[in-house]
Amino acid sequence: MDIVITYVDGNDPVWKRDYEKTTNVPVMDKRFRDWGTLKYLLRGIETKMPFIRNVYLVVSHPSQVPQWVDKEQLNIVLHSDIIPAEFLPTFNCNPIEMHLHRIPGLDEEYLYFNDDVFPVGECRPTDFFRDGRPVIGYSRHMFALNMYKKICRNSDRAARKALGMKPSCFFTRPQHISTPMLKSQCEEVYAKVEDQVRQTSASRTRTDENLNQYLFLDYMNYKGLIINEKISSKHFSVAIASPESLREFLLNPTRNLVCINDVHLSEEKYQKLHSAIIEAFEVAFPEKSRFELQ
């Protein structure tokens, strides 16, 4: 089993220049801010998920790779390695997600991590795959009132279409955490809806007409390949989380994975939360991982 991590450092001047040149708008801090927590994600993988074979870090430029990374241990994948050149540069997570299965050498069973998801409890392979079937929890929805849910609905409809199923006013949505993928199934549905994938890939920033990674999960779900069981996880939005609650959970986790979701914050609140998170992670994961230069 492999892990794929998508990562953006919004402070990188090379990336910033491309973003502002392509979009003609300033970089939005909350969406691309780097909290300096990637090393703790990697330490968590090494200590809490020892069964993982390879870890791939997907970035836009070589300049995005932190200087402390040991490139002999962490596999660096550039967008240009997997995404067709006509869709680059991209600042839309959706076309990036659409092409992760094209990473050379990627295992049939892999987990996709955003860089705001961290293993904090002892994980087992069967938490994510059992007998070749991905494990993840699902919920059912009818209304899509924001861009994210519209994209989820689009992905559900595309998966249904690929399988020759009838349209539905309902759509399903997997839990927002690391996602278990089967490379062969991703390749299969990609080939069936390639025209829609290309439309998504042409969007340099997100729009409500995009598809996202849930296309692959929904396709597997409707084929009966998904085990509908929630992965042990906790979600924090920094909009409402306190430094104390984050520190307490990271030092005494009650779930195996945690997502710490960034939003727009005052500089004062950001500094308080950032300090609490880094201090707690340093206590939880004090030793360097093999992915860091020693």
Phi, psi and omega in degrees: 000133179250167173235137174243127180241129171264137188218139175225130170253102183292352178269352180294120183296329178294311179296318181300316180299315179296319181298309185290328177291321184281320187261341183061026175224155178293156177295134178272113188306312188295334182275331187236011181291136177263118182274358181073029186250002182302320182297331180281330171299314180292322176295322177296319178299315183293320185270327185258348181224061185294349180279353182290135183276291181238150173240129180246131176252118184259121183222165182278322185225156172302330180293348179280344184281122180302148184295337182278355184286135172270105185287352174282337184255323180260123183280116181269126179239123177271152177307321183293345177284337188231340184254132178306142188301329183292347181257010182246149357286155176235146178234026182244119182297335187293310176295332175296312179298327182294342187241007182297328182293352180270004178298124180299134177082002182295139180292155176302317176261120177216157178250136176258123178245130159287161183280009174252015178246135187225134170283126181233345177242168182290116182258155176235154178305325183287352173291339188239330178217139174224122180052042177079009180247131177293148178246124175194149180276147181236149171231160185245136186224157177241322186256137177242095190259356176221174185300316182302314182288330175295321178293321176299316179296318177304316183293320177299315181295321179294322178295317178299315181298318181298333181261003180072025180274158178288149175297158179218149176281348177262156172220154180257157180215126177284160180297151184271091182198193176300146185241130179277128184236150171248117186304317183296323179289324176298316179298321183295310183285328176304315181296327183283331183236034186301325179299317178291323177298320180293324176297316176299316185293337179283347180275111183288336172231166186293142170226164182281006175260000182289163163256159173228186184302340181294343172309313184292317180293317180297320178300313179293323180297313181290342174274357180082020183267344183271136169269112185280087181213129185294135170286139180296110186204160177227141180243128174241132166260128181291351176295327185238346181286143177263156175305322182293317182292322178293314180299315181298316181293316183294329180274335181223066186294140176254357177229166183278327181234152175225139172250125177248099190271126182278146173217177177293129181225155169293155180300323181296314180292321178302313182297319179294313180294317181301314179299316181296317182293311182297316180299318180292317178297324180295326177285318183290321184228073186284338185266141175298147174269172178294345181278353181254144174299133185272000000 
